[in-house]
Each structure stands twice: as structure tokens, then as C-alpha cells.
Amino acid sequence: EVTMYTSTPHQTDSTPCIGASNEDQCALWKQGVNICATNAFANGTRLHVDKLGDYVVKDAMNSRYANRIDWYAGYDTECLDGIDEGDKCPNYKRALNFGTQRLVVKVYGLYLAAR
């Protein structure tokens, strides 16, 4: 199963841009790095998800989702502190509309960033 999430406190935690890899997901997304969260593969694993493209695992999910991939749909600046009435939050809405889909996932190996 594949779902989508964004950097909002109720979908993540009190530090919505920092993932399980301890990296700033908001900055990575802004740089064009496609990332996802999963418990099924190790941090740094490169995946190809049909209909979505290539992604690098940079976050983990709640343990109840052992075989799910959560595609990172980015962040909305006005929603980083939570979603309030009147906030537009287009990335959050896109994630909700995506729902849960069964898509084919291919594993390519580990992504090692140049240092």
C-alpha cells in the first residue's frame, strides 16, 4: 500500500520537517529530492513506485504500518505549525485525496549522498 503525508504536526510530530533519518525533509524536498517513509526498507534505500517515480527512504512510520510506503508530498509553510481554519494547505489536501493505493514498488539499493 502507498499513501502520502506532509510536514504537519498531526501527521508527524512536534518537529514536522525532521524525519527518522534526522535530516530536514522540508529542505530535501525543496532541493528536489523525492523521499518516502516506510518500515519495510532501511534508511537510504532507493525505490521506484509506479505512477510516482523514484524515491529514497528517509523516514519511518508508526509500527502498525509494517508494509506501507508513505510518499512525502512536501510541506505548506502556513501549515508547519498545524492546520487552522482558513489555511489553504494544497500539499496536505493532495495527500488526503491520494488516499491509499496499491502500487508496484521496485527496490534499487542504497542511496549514498556525496560528502
N, C-alpha and C positions, 0 to 999 in steps of 0.2 A: 504494500500500500504506500502511496505517496500523498503527502499533504503539504501545505505551505504554512510558513509562520513569518512574523515580522518582529522587529525590536520594540515590543511594548511590554511593560512590566507584567501584565496578566498573562502573556504568552511565554515569558521568560522568567526573570526575577527582578530584583531591585537594581541590577546593572544590566539593562537590556542589550547593550552593544557588546558586552564581553561574553564570549562563548566558552564552552568547556575546554577549548584549546588555550584559553587565557589570551586570545587575540581579539582585537577590536573588529567585530564583524561589520559594523557600520562603515569603518574605514576600508576594509577589504571589498565590500560591496561597491562602495564609491569608486574604488580603483578598477572595478570591472571583474573582480574575482567571483565566480559563481560558487556558492557554498551551500552545504546542507548539514542537517543534524541527523544522526542515526546511532543506534546502539549495536547495529548489526555488523559494522565495519570500523576499523581503527581510525583514529585521527590521522589525516593526511591521505587517506585512500581516495583515489580518483575513480569517479563513477560516471557512467553515461546513462541518463534517464530518458527514455523515449519521450518525444514531444517537448522536452525541456532542454536537453543538451548535456554538456559535460560539467561536472561539479566536483568539488573537493570537500571531504568530510572535515568540518571544523567545529562541530558542536555535537552534544549528546542530547538525548531525550529522556523524559520520565521513564523509569524502568518498566512501566507497564506496556510500553511500546517497543517490544523486542525486535520486531521485524518491519518497522516502518521507517521511511525516509521522509524527513521534513525539509522541503526546499525553502531556502531563505529568500523571501520576496522583498527584502530591503527594509527600509525604515522611512517613516514620515516624521520630520523634525518636530512638528507640533504634537505628535503622539508618543514621543520618547518618555514622557512623564506620566503616561496613561491616556486613555481616551475619554475625553469630556464631551458633553453635548455640544454640538456645533463644529467639532473637529471634522475635517474632511477625510483624512487618512486613506488615500487611494490605494496604497500598497496593502494595508490591512484589509480593506474591502476586497481586493483582488484575491488575497489569501483565503478569505472566508468563502468567496464564490468558487474557488477552485475545488473546495470540498476534499473528499477522499477518493483517490483514483487508483486503479490497478494498472500499473505501467511496467514495462520491461526495463530492468536495470542490469547494466553490464559493468563488471569491475575491471579497471585497467591497472591498478597497482598503486604505489605510493607517490605522492606529490612532494618533492623536496624543494623548498624555496632556496634560491641562491642567497648566500650570506656574505 
